[in-house]
């Protein structure tokens, strides 16, 4: 969340964080006056007043002087406190805990500008600092090596400076990092918690270990399970499966039950192969848990599964082996999964998983999950015809956190890759290969990222082989669409205090209940948000920490207390503090679609070829008391190309609303679209999508009645973009206020 600044009346809530000389900056806030004055300075330089490109009582746009040196800039509106353009701000981390000497990354905005950049670990008790070594950096990340002097057991504060602005450029990460004692990583997992697998020397070779008594040349299940149980009873161990073929045959229960502090290890994904799926398939009826319907996927069912991690399991994994569903009956749909209670420190590394037409890998509610260097294959095309709470998705890790998913190859026909409800997760260098020869009628696409925070999606490839994917209302490749938090609300302020907001005409439920949607399929990482969208204080949002029927209490004071009659929205961000960069999309239907609520979103450096476009949407539906907001988004240096004429190429920022409905307030705020290229097809494609045409769009739905003084879209910047072969380079329509278009 951007810091707000005020003094003597003028208050800044939101602003463009990054700008080079000659580029435009937008500033949104309160009480700017009818004739705002904006002052600019470089650090330690004299202040000058800038000409206004756009102005209103709560919004201004100005241009950074062309002759200004590159670096950090100071801007003020009237007597407001200064805001610092190009100051580093950390959004997320690669690991929540590190050791002395750990190499890891921080992600954010304006992270590196020159060789003077600095990252310091600050001791919370004595304030002593230790400098990290910066290995490399760019605008959105820093790779570091932690200092060798860090004290184990301490949660350090992190101070970052990108090399400009002197002490004015210092900023603190709003989270801390725990330092662990230095220790070996016996399985080479390359994550700090890999050191917790300290039991690696206790090895059960299932072919030769004399401690094992179960033997059956036609079924290896019993001896493998015996080794798992004994290794667990020892306090931890490795169940080693030498190169060979192992069969799991079972008519009751599950194939294998994993245990805490046990690793199942082979000699390589092409050498150690476990097969399952023999005989008559088990029932797929949904099972009700003792505590009611479960929230995890698929649910509390363990009967018939190929492999199950029980609830609460910790420090366990699969390494250097393959598991294959032979699907002898043609209907064996069971999976590799954990129980919905979750677990911690789980990994699947260097494995081959062939699910045939069955369910995929489901590891939900896990703290510290590593999926790396795997190959996974799913040939299912039935995504809705099975009596299961969700679908036959190849992989689902919902509600998990501190996740690393990297260097995997996925081959699939249908379904999505679920990560709903996750936070502090990285999806990196994965290859998603969808077979267009087998297209399901149901929901199919790429990554599903509803209700997530602190998620990085970078350097992945999403491609289609075989028959081109049909153009229809499915198939989003990188998707966040969590549109219906089940306690969403909107209304008018009766009164407010520094830490409260009241509406005497409502009866709220408990907003600290973070369960999502009427399907209750994911847990939101944070509580509900209340945002002021119109009237005094518009542009602010806060997290709700408690409430009763008519009074909300928020996490920190309002910068400007909302006035009676101001419009508020209660919602949950579908994605917050998210970075989508350097991904390649080829031949997909619907590219990067983030609609139904986002804040602090960066989409940069992606290349979309015949994969439609980048689509960002706020969504007002008064009948449902729903208003999904899109605030503080940066879309920069992306390329979107349509070379085959199948679907439109575009970068679109939309506000959706019901026909003939008044605009309730500002749904889209501080959208920056800069340095992108859209290459259209000739003739332009105008059918088959919500977006009717090719190019750039800043618009809202048709038939609206614009309420006076309530801009639906406020303060968009379209700057230095290229538009090739488009009939209309940029379309502005509807309740769009103070959009700046510049190619200087």
C-alpha positions in Angstrom: 0.0 0.0 0.0 1.3 3.4 -0.9 2.0 5.8 2.0 -0.3 8.8 2.2 1.1 12.3 3.0 -0.8 15.4 4.2 -0.1 18.8 5.8 -2.4 21.8 6.2 -5.1 20.3 4.1 -3.7 18.8 1.0 -3.3 15.0 1.2 -1.8 12.6 -1.3 -3.2 9.0 -1.3 -2.0 7.5 -4.6 0.7 8.5 -7.1 2.7 7.1 -10.0 5.8 5.6 -8.3 8.2 5.5 -11.3 9.0 8.0 -14.0 12.0 9.0 -16.2 12.7 12.5 -17.3 9.9 13.6 -19.6 7.4 11.1 -18.4 4.0 11.8 -16.8 3.1 11.4 -13.1 -0.4 11.3 -11.7 -1.2 12.2 -8.1 -4.6 11.5 -6.4 -5.7 12.7 -3.0 -7.8 15.2 -1.2 -8.4 19.0 -1.0 -6.1 20.0 -3.9 -8.3 23.0 -4.5 -9.6 24.5 -7.8 -6.2 25.7 -8.9 -3.7 23.0 -7.6 0.0 23.8 -7.4 2.5 21.0 -7.9 6.1 21.5 -6.9 9.0 19.5 -8.2 12.6 19.0 -7.0 15.5 16.6 -7.4 17.0 15.6 -4.0 18.8 18.6 -2.4 17.8 20.7 -5.4 15.6 23.8 -5.6 11.9 23.5 -6.0 10.0 24.6 -9.1 6.3 24.6 -10.0 5.3 22.3 -12.8 2.6 23.0 -15.4 -0.6 20.9 -15.0 -1.5 18.5 -17.7 -4.8 17.5 -15.9 -6.3 19.0 -12.8 -9.2 18.5 -10.4 -9.8 19.0 -6.7 -8.5 15.4 -6.0 -6.3 14.7 -9.0 -3.4 16.3 -10.9 -1.1 15.1 -13.7 2.3 16.6 -14.4 5.4 15.9 -16.5 8.8 15.3 -15.0 11.1 18.0 -16.6 12.9 16.6 -19.7 16.2 18.0 -18.5 16.0 16.5 -15.0 18.7 14.0 -14.2 17.7 10.4 -13.8 17.2 9.6 -10.1 14.7 10.2 -7.3 12.3 13.1 -7.4 10.3 15.0 -4.9 6.7 16.1 -5.6 4.3 18.1 -3.4 0.8 19.3 -4.0 0.4 22.7 -2.3 1.4 22.2 1.4 1.2 18.4 1.3 4.1 16.3 2.6 6.4 15.2 -0.2 6.1 12.0 -2.1 9.3 10.4 -3.6 9.1 9.2 -7.2 11.5 6.3 -8.0 12.1 5.4 -4.4 12.6 1.6 -3.8 9.7 -0.3 -2.3 9.8 -4.0 -1.4 6.6 -6.0 -2.1 7.6 -9.6 -1.4 10.5 -12.0 -0.7 11.7 -15.3 -2.1 12.0 -16.9 1.3 10.5 -15.9 4.7 13.6 -17.2 6.5 17.3 -17.1 5.5 20.7 -18.2 6.8 23.9 -16.3 6.9 25.2 -16.6 3.3 21.8 -17.4 1.7 21.3 -16.2 -1.9 17.8 -15.0 -2.3 15.6 -12.3 -3.9 13.5 -9.3 -2.9 10.7 -8.2 -5.3 9.1 -4.8 -5.6 9.2 -1.5 -7.5 12.2 0.7 -8.3 14.5 -1.8 -6.7 17.7 -0.9 -8.4 18.9 2.2 -10.2 22.7 2.2 -9.9 25.7 0.5 -8.3 25.2 2.5 -5.1 22.1 0.4 -4.3 22.1 -1.0 -0.7 20.2 -3.6 1.3 20.7 -3.7 5.1 19.5 -6.1 7.7 18.6 -4.1 10.8 18.6 -5.8 14.2 15.2 -5.1 15.9 16.7 -4.8 19.4 19.9 -2.8 19.0 19.5 -1.2 15.6 22.8 -2.5 14.3 22.9 -2.9 10.5 24.6 -5.5 8.3 25.0 -5.0 4.6 23.9 -7.7 2.1 25.9 -8.3 -1.0 23.9 -7.3 -4.1 24.6 -9.9 -6.8 22.4 -8.3 -9.5 19.3 -6.1 -9.7 16.7 -4.5 -11.9 13.7 -2.3 -11.5 11.6 -5.1 -10.0 14.0 -7.4 -8.1 17.3 -7.7 -6.3 19.3 -10.8 -5.9 21.3 -10.8 -2.6 23.7 -12.7 -0.5 22.8 -12.3 3.2 25.6 -11.1 5.6 27.6 -13.7 7.4 27.2 -11.9 10.7 23.5 -12.3 11.1 22.3 -13.6 14.5 20.2 -16.8 14.3 16.7 -16.7 15.8 16.3 -13.0 15.1 13.7 -11.4 12.8 15.5 -8.7 11.0 14.0 -5.6 9.5 15.1 -4.9 5.9 16.1 -1.4 4.7 16.5 -0.9 0.9 18.0 2.0 -1.1 18.2 1.7 -4.9 21.2 4.0 -5.1 19.5 7.4 -5.4 18.2 10.0 -3.0 20.6 9.5 -0.2 18.8 8.9 3.1 15.6 10.1 1.5 15.8 7.0 -0.7 15.7 4.6 2.3 12.6 2.5 2.7 11.7 -0.3 5.1 10.1 -3.6 4.0 6.8 -4.0 5.9 7.7 -7.6 6.8 10.6 -9.1 8.6 12.9 -12.1 7.8 13.8 -14.8 10.3 17.5 -15.8 10.3 18.2 -19.5 10.9 21.4 -21.1 12.0 23.6 -22.1 9.1 23.2 -25.8 8.2 23.6 -28.2 5.3 20.9 -28.9 2.7 21.2 -32.7 2.4 18.9 -33.1 -0.6 20.0 -30.0 -2.5 16.6 -28.4 -2.4 18.1 -24.9 -2.5 15.6 -23.5 0.0 16.6 -22.5 3.6 14.2 -25.0 5.1 15.9 -27.8 3.2 18.2 -28.0 6.2 15.3 -29.4 8.3 15.7 -32.7 6.5 18.5 -33.7 8.8 17.6 -37.4 8.9 19.0 -38.1 5.4 21.5 -40.7 6.6 18.8 -43.1 8.0 18.1 -44.9 4.7 15.7 -47.8 4.2 16.6 -49.6 0.9 13.4 -51.5 0.2 15.2 -54.2 -1.7 18.0 -55.0 0.7 17.2 -53.6 4.2 16.9 -56.4 6.7 14.7 -54.3 9.0 11.9 -54.8 6.5 9.8 -58.0 6.5 7.0 -57.3 4.1 7.8 -58.9 0.7 5.5 -59.5 -2.3 7.0 -59.7 -5.8 3.6 -58.8 -7.4 2.8 -55.8 -5.1 5.4 -53.5 -3.7 2.9 -51.4 -1.7 3.3 -53.2 1.6 7.1 -53.1 1.8 7.2 -49.4 0.8 4.6 -48.6 3.4 6.4 -50.5 6.0 9.6 -48.6 5.3 7.7 -45.3 5.4 6.2 -46.1 8.8 9.5 -47.4 10.3 11.4 -44.3 9.0 8.8 -42.1 10.7 9.0 -44.1 13.9 12.8 -43.6 13.9 12.2 -39.8 14.0 12.9 -39.5 10.3 14.4 -41.3 7.3 14.7 -41.9 3.6 12.8 -44.7 1.9 15.1 -45.5 -1.1 13.7 -47.2 -4.2 16.6 -48.3 -6.4 16.1 -48.2 -10.1 13.2 -50.4 -11.2 9.5 -50.8 -11.5 7.2 -50.8 -8.4 3.5 -51.6 -8.4 0.8 -50.4 -6.0 -2.1 -52.8 -6.0 -4.9 -52.1 -3.5 -8.7 -52.7 -3.2 -9.2 -50.7 0.0 -7.6 -47.7 1.5 -5.0 -45.8 -0.5 -1.8 -46.8 -2.3 0.7 -45.1 0.0 0.3 -43.0 3.2 3.2 -40.6 3.6 4.5 -39.6 7.1 6.2 -36.6 8.7 10.0 -36.6 8.3 10.1 -39.2 5.5 11.4 -38.7 2.0 10.6 -41.2 -0.7 13.6 -41.2 -3.1 14.5 -43.0 -6.3 17.4 -43.1 -8.7 15.8 -40.7 -11.2 12.5 -40.0 -12.8 13.4 -42.3 -15.7 14.8 -45.0 -13.6 12.5 -45.5 -10.5 8.9 -45.8 -11.6 5.9 -46.5 -9.4 2.7 -47.5 -11.1 -0.9 -47.5 -9.7 -4.4 -47.6 -11.1 -4.9 -51.4 -11.3 -8.3 -53.1 -11.2 -11.7 -51.6 -10.6 -11.8 -47.9 -9.7 -12.9 -46.8 -6.3 -15.9 -44.6 -5.7 -15.5 -40.9 -6.4 -18.4 -39.8 -4.2 -17.7 -36.8 -2.1 -17.0 -37.6 1.5 -18.2 -35.4 4.4 -15.6 -34.7 7.1 -16.6 -34.9 10.8 -16.4 -31.1 11.0 -18.5 -30.4 7.9 -17.7 -29.9 4.2 -14.0 -29.3 3.8 -12.4 -26.3 2.1 -9.4 -28.2 0.7 -9.3 -29.9 -2.7 -10.6 -32.4 -3.5 -11.9 -32.8 0.1 -11.3 -35.2 3.0 -11.5 -38.3 0.8 -8.5 -40.7 1.2 -10.1 -43.9 0.0 -8.6 -45.1 -3.2 -6.0 -42.4 -3.6 -2.6 -43.3 -5.1 -0.7 -41.4 -2.4 -1.9 -39.3 0.6 -0.2 -36.9 2.9 -2.3 -36.8 6.1 -3.3 -33.5 7.7 -0.6 -31.7 9.6 2.3 -33.6 8.0 5.6 -31.9 8.0 9.1 -32.3 6.4 8.3 -34.8 3.8 8.8 -35.2 0.1 9.2 -37.1 -3.2 12.6 -37.1 -5.0 14.0 -38.6 -8.1 11.2 -40.9 -9.1 8.1 -41.2 -11.3 4.5 -42.2 -10.5 2.2 -43.3 -13.3 -1.5 -44.0 -13.4 -1.8 -47.0 -15.7 -5.6 -46.6 -15.5 -6.3 -50.3 -16.2 -10.1 -49.8 -16.2 -10.0 -46.5 -18.1 -11.8 -44.8 -15.2 -9.3 -44.6 -12.4 -9.4 -41.0 -11.5 -7.7 -40.9 -8.1 -4.8 -38.7 -7.3 -1.7 -37.7 -5.3 -2.9 -35.4 -2.6 -2.8 -34.2 1.0 -5.6 -33.7 3.5 -7.3 -30.3 3.7 -5.8 -29.6 7.2 -2.5 -29.0 5.2 1.0 -29.3 6.4 4.5 -27.8 6.2 7.8 -28.3 4.5 6.7 -30.6 1.7 8.4 -31.0 -1.7 8.1 -32.9 -5.0 11.5 -32.5 -6.8 12.8 -34.1 -10.0 9.8 -36.4 -10.3 7.7 -37.5 -13.2 3.9 -37.6 -12.6 1.7 -39.2 -15.2 -2.0 -38.9 -14.2 -3.5 -40.3 -17.3 -7.2 -39.2 -17.2 -7.2 -38.9 -13.4 -7.0 -36.0 -11.0 -3.7 -34.3 -10.7 -1.4 -33.2 -7.8 -3.3 -31.5 -5.0 -1.3 -30.1 -2.1 -3.3 -27.5 -0.3 -2.9 -25.4 2.9 0.9 -26.0 2.9 3.4 -23.7 4.5 6.7 -24.0 2.6 6.0 -26.0 -0.5 8.6 -26.7 -3.2 7.7 -28.1 -6.6 10.7 -28.1 -8.9 12.2 -29.8 -11.9 9.2 -32.1 -12.4 7.5 -33.3 -15.5 3.7 -33.8 -15.2 1.2 -35.1 -17.7 -2.6 -35.2 -17.7 -4.7 -36.5 -20.6 -8.1 -35.8 -19.0 -10.6 -33.7 -21.0 -13.4 -34.1 -18.5 -13.2 -31.1 -16.2 -16.8 -31.1 -14.8 -18.3 -34.6 -15.3 -16.8 -36.1 -12.1 -18.6 -35.8 -8.7 -15.9 -33.8 -7.1 -15.9 -30.4 -5.4 -13.8 -28.9 -8.2 -12.4 -30.3 -11.4 -9.7 -32.6 -12.7 -7.1 -29.9 -12.6 -3.5 -31.1 -13.3 -2.2 -29.3 -10.2 -3.9 -27.5 -7.3 -2.0 -25.9 -4.4 -4.7 -23.5 -3.1 -4.3 -21.8 0.3 -0.6 -22.5 0.4 2.2 -20.1 1.2 5.9 -19.7 1.0 5.6 -21.6 -2.3 8.3 -22.2 -4.9 7.1 -23.7 -8.2 9.9 -23.6 -10.7 11.5 -25.4 -13.7 8.5 -27.8 -14.2 7.1 -29.0 -17.5 3.3 -29.6 -17.6 1.6 -31.3 -20.5 -2.2 -31.3 -20.3 -5.4 -31.2 -22.3 -7.8 -29.5 -19.9 -8.3 -27.9 -16.5 -6.2 -25.1 -14.8 -3.3 -24.9 -12.4 -4.9 -23.7 -9.2 -3.2 -21.4 -6.7 -6.3 -19.7 -5.3 -5.8 -18.2 -1.8 -2.0 -18.5 -2.0 0.4 -15.9 -0.7 4.2 -15.4 -0.9 4.4 -17.7 -3.9 6.7 -17.8 -6.9 5.9 -19.5 -10.3 9.1 -19.3 -12.3 10.6 -20.9 -15.4 7.8 -23.4 -15.9 6.6 -24.6 -19.2 2.9 -25.2 -19.7 2.1 -27.2 -22.9 -1.6 -27.5 -23.7 -2.7 -30.0 -26.3 -5.3 -28.3 -28.6 -6.3 -31.7 -30.2 -8.3 -32.5 -27.0 -10.4 -29.5 -26.0 -12.8 -29.7 -23.1 -16.1 -27.8 -23.0 -15.5 -26.8 -19.4 -13.1 -24.6 -17.7 -9.6 -24.8 -19.1 -6.6 -22.4 -19.1 -3.4 -21.7 -17.3 -2.6 -20.4 -13.8 -5.7 -19.5 -11.6 -4.8 -16.9 -9.0 -7.9 -15.8 -7.2 -7.5 -14.0 -3.9 -3.7 -14.0 -3.8 -1.2 -11.7 -2.3 2.6 -11.3 -2.8 2.7 -13.6 -5.8 5.4 -13.6 -8.5 4.7 -15.1 -12.0 7.8 -14.8 -14.1 9.7 -16.3 -17.0 7.1 -19.0 -17.7 6.1 -20.2 -21.1 2.5 -21.0 -22.0 2.0 -22.7 -25.4 -0.4 -24.7 -27.4 0.4 -27.7 -29.6 -1.9 -29.3 -32.2 -5.2 -27.8 -33.1 -5.5 -24.1 -32.4 -7.5 -23.3 -29.2 -11.1 -22.3 -29.8 -12.0 -18.7 -29.2 -14.7 -18.7 -26.5 -15.4 -17.5 -23.0 -12.8 -19.7 -21.4 -9.1 -20.3 -21.4 -7.5 -17.3 -19.6 -3.8 -18.1 -19.4 -2.7 -16.0 -16.3 -5.9 -15.3 -14.5 -7.3 -13.6 -11.4 -11.0 -13.4 -11.2 -12.1 -13.7 -7.6 -15.2 -11.5 -8.1 -17.7 -12.6 -5.4 -16.4 -12.5 -1.8 -19.5 -13.7 0.0 -19.6 -10.7 2.4 -19.1 -8.0 -0.2 -21.0 -4.8 0.5 -21.3 -1.2 -0.4 -23.0 1.9 0.9 -22.8 5.4 2.3 -20.9 6.5 5.4 -23.1 7.5 8.4 -20.1 8.7 10.3 -16.4 7.9 10.7 -13.6 8.3 13.2 -9.9 8.0 13.0 -10.1 4.2 13.1 -13.8 3.5 12.4 -16.4 3.7 9.7 -20.1 3.4 10.5 -23.2 2.7 8.4 -26.4 2.6 10.4 -28.5 1.3 7.5 -26.7 -2.0 7.2 -26.2 -5.2 9.2 -22.7 -6.6 8.5 -21.4 -10.1 9.1 -18.0 -10.8 10.6 -15.4 -9.5 8.2 -12.6 -11.3 9.8 -14.0 -14.5 8.3 -11.7 -14.8 5.3 -13.4 -17.7 3.5 -14.1 -16.8 -0.2 -17.3 -17.0 -2.2 -20.4 -19.1 -1.9 -18.4 -22.1 -3.0 -16.0 -21.6 -0.1 -13.1 -22.8 -2.2 -10.2 -20.7 -0.9 -9.1 -18.7 2.1 -8.1 -15.1 1.5 -4.6 -14.3 2.8 -5.8 -11.1 4.4 -9.1 -9.8 5.8 -11.7 -7.7 4.0 -10.9 -4.3 2.7 -13.0 -1.1 3.0 -12.3 1.5 0.3 -13.7 5.0 -0.1 -14.7 5.4 -3.7 -16.5 8.8 -3.8 -16.8 11.9 -1.6 -14.5 13.1 1.1 -11.6 10.7 1.5 -12.0 8.9 -1.8 -8.9 7.0 -2.8 -8.1 5.5 0.6 -8.5 1.9 1.6 -7.9 0.0 4.8 -8.0 -3.6 6.2 -10.9 -4.4 8.5 -9.7 -5.9 11.8 -13.0 -6.2 13.6 -16.6 -5.1 13.3 -20.1 -5.4 14.7 -23.4 -4.9 12.8 -22.8 -1.3 11.9 -19.3 -0.3 12.9 -16.0 -1.2 11.3 -12.6 -0.9 12.9 -9.6 -0.6 10.6 -5.9 -1.5 10.8 -4.5 2.1 10.7 -6.0 5.6 10.9 -7.6 7.3 7.9 -5.4 10.0 6.5 -8.6 12.0 5.8 -11.6 10.9 7.8 -14.4 10.1 5.3 -17.4 12.5 5.6 -21.0 11.4 6.1 -22.4 10.5 2.7 -19.1 9.3 1.2 -19.4 6.1 -0.7 -17.6 3.0 0.5 -17.0 -0.5 -0.9 -16.2 -3.6 1.2 -14.4 -6.3 -0.9 -11.4 -8.5 -1.1 -8.6 -8.0 -3.6 -8.4 -10.8 -6.1 -4.7 -10.1 -6.4 -2.6 -7.7 -4.3 1.1 -7.0 -4.6 1.5 -9.2 -7.6 4.3 -9.2 -10.3 3.7 -10.8 -13.7 6.8 -10.4 -15.9 8.8 -11.9 -18.7 6.3 -14.6 -19.5 5.8 -15.9 -23.1 2.3 -16.8 -24.2 1.8 -18.5 -27.6 -1.5 -19.5 -29.2 -3.6 -19.2 -26.0 -7.2 -18.0 -25.8 -7.2 -15.0 -23.5 -3.8 -13.9 -22.2 -3.2 -12.1 -19.0 -6.7 -11.4 -17.5 -6.9 -9.7 -14.1 -10.5 -8.8 -13.5 -12.7 -8.5 -10.5 -10.4 -6.7 -8.1 -6.7 -5.9 -8.0 -4.3 -3.5 -6.2 -0.6 -2.9 -6.6 -0.3 -5.0 -9.7 2.7 -4.9 -12.1 2.6 -6.6 -15.6 5.9 -6.1 -17.4 8.1 -7.5 -20.1 5.6 -10.2 -21.2 5.2 -11.3 -24.8 1.8 -12.5 -26.0 1.7 -14.0 -29.5 -1.8 -14.9 -30.8 -2.9 -15.1 -27.2 -5.4 -12.2 -27.2 -4.2 -9.5 -24.8 -3.9 -8.0 -21.4 -7.2 -7.2 -19.8 -7.7 -5.4 -16.5 -11.2 -4.8 -15.2 -13.0 -3.2 -12.3 -16.5 -4.5 -11.9 -19.6 -2.7 -10.5 -22.8 -4.7 -10.0 -25.1 -2.8 -7.7 -27.7 -5.6 -7.5 -25.1 -7.8 -5.8 -23.6 -5.0 -3.7 -20.4 -5.8 -5.6 -17.7 -3.4 -6.7 -14.4 -5.0 -7.5 -11.8 -2.2 -7.7 -8.6 -1.9 -9.8 -6.2 0.5 -8.1 -2.5 1.3 -8.7 -1.6 -0.9 -11.7 1.5 -0.6 -13.9 1.5 -2.2 -17.4 4.9 -1.6 -19.0 7.2 -2.9 -21.8 4.9 -5.8 -22.9 4.4 -6.9 -26.5 1.0 -8.2 -27.8 0.8 -9.5 -31.3 -1.9 -11.0 -33.5 -0.4 -12.6 -36.6 -3.0 -15.2 -37.5 -6.3 -13.2 -37.2 -7.9 -15.6 -34.7 -8.4 -13.2 -31.8 -7.8 -9.6 -31.1 -4.6 -8.1 -29.7 -5.1 -5.4 -27.1 -4.2 -3.9 -23.8 -7.5 -2.9 -22.2 -8.4 -1.2 -18.9 -12.1 -1.5 -18.4 -14.8 -0.7 -15.9 -17.8 -3.1 -16.2 -21.2 -2.2 -15.0 -24.8 -3.0 -15.4 -26.7 -1.2 -18.2 -28.3 2.1 -17.0 -26.7 1.9 -13.6 -25.2 5.0 -11.9 -21.5 5.1 -11.3 -21.2 4.5 -7.6 -17.6 5.7 -7.3 -14.1 5.3 -8.7 -13.5 1.7 -9.7 -10.2 2.1 -11.6 -7.6 4.4 -10.2 -4.0 5.2 -11.1 -3.6 2.9 -14.2 -0.3 3.4 -15.9 0.2 1.9 -19.4 3.7 2.7 -20.6 6.2 1.5 -23.3 4.1 -1.3 -24.7 3.6 -2.5 -28.3 0.4 -3.8 -29.8 0.6 -5.3 -33.3 -2.8 -5.9 -34.8 -4.0 -8.1 -37.6 -5.2 -6.6 -40.9 -8.1 -6.3 -41.0 -8.6 -5.8 -37.3 -10.4 -8.5 -35.3 -13.5 -7.1 -33.6 -15.4 -10.3 -32.6 -15.0 -13.1 -30.1 -14.0 -11.2 -26.9 -15.3 -8.7 -24.4 -12.9 -6.3 -26.1 -14.3 -5.2 -29.5 -11.2 -4.4 -31.5 -7.5 -4.2 -31.4 -5.2 -1.6 -29.7 -5.5 0.2 -26.4 -8.7 0.7 -24.4 -9.7 2.8 -21.4 -13.5 2.5 -21.2 -16.5 1.3 -19.3 -19.7 -0.5 -20.2 -22.4 0.7 -22.5 -25.6 2.4 -21.4 -24.3 3.9 -18.2 -25.7 6.9 -16.5 -22.7 8.8 -15.1 -23.4 10.2 -11.6 -22.2 13.7 -11.3 -18.8 14.0 -9.6 -18.2 10.2 -9.5 -15.5 9.3 -12.1 -15.6 5.6 -12.8 -12.0 5.6 -14.2 -9.7 8.2 -12.8 -6.2 9.2 -13.7 -5.0 6.7 -16.4 -1.7 7.4 -18.2 -1.1 6.0 -21.7 2.5 6.9 -22.5 5.1 6.0 -25.1 3.1 3.0 -26.4 3.3 1.7 -30.0 0.2 0.7 -32.0 0.8 -1.1 -35.3 -2.0 -1.8 -37.8 -4.8 -0.7 -35.5 -7.7 1.3 -36.8 -8.0 3.2 -33.5 -4.9 3.3 -31.4 -6.6 4.2 -28.2 -10.3 4.1 -27.4 -11.7 6.2 -24.5 -15.4 5.8 -23.6 -17.7 6.3 -20.7 -17.0 7.6 -17.3 -13.3 8.2 -18.0 -11.7 11.2 -16.3 -8.3 12.8 -16.6 -6.7 10.2 -18.9 -3.3 11.5 -20.2 -2.1 10.3 -23.6 1.5 11.1 -24.4 4.1 9.9 -26.8 6.8 12.5 -26.1 
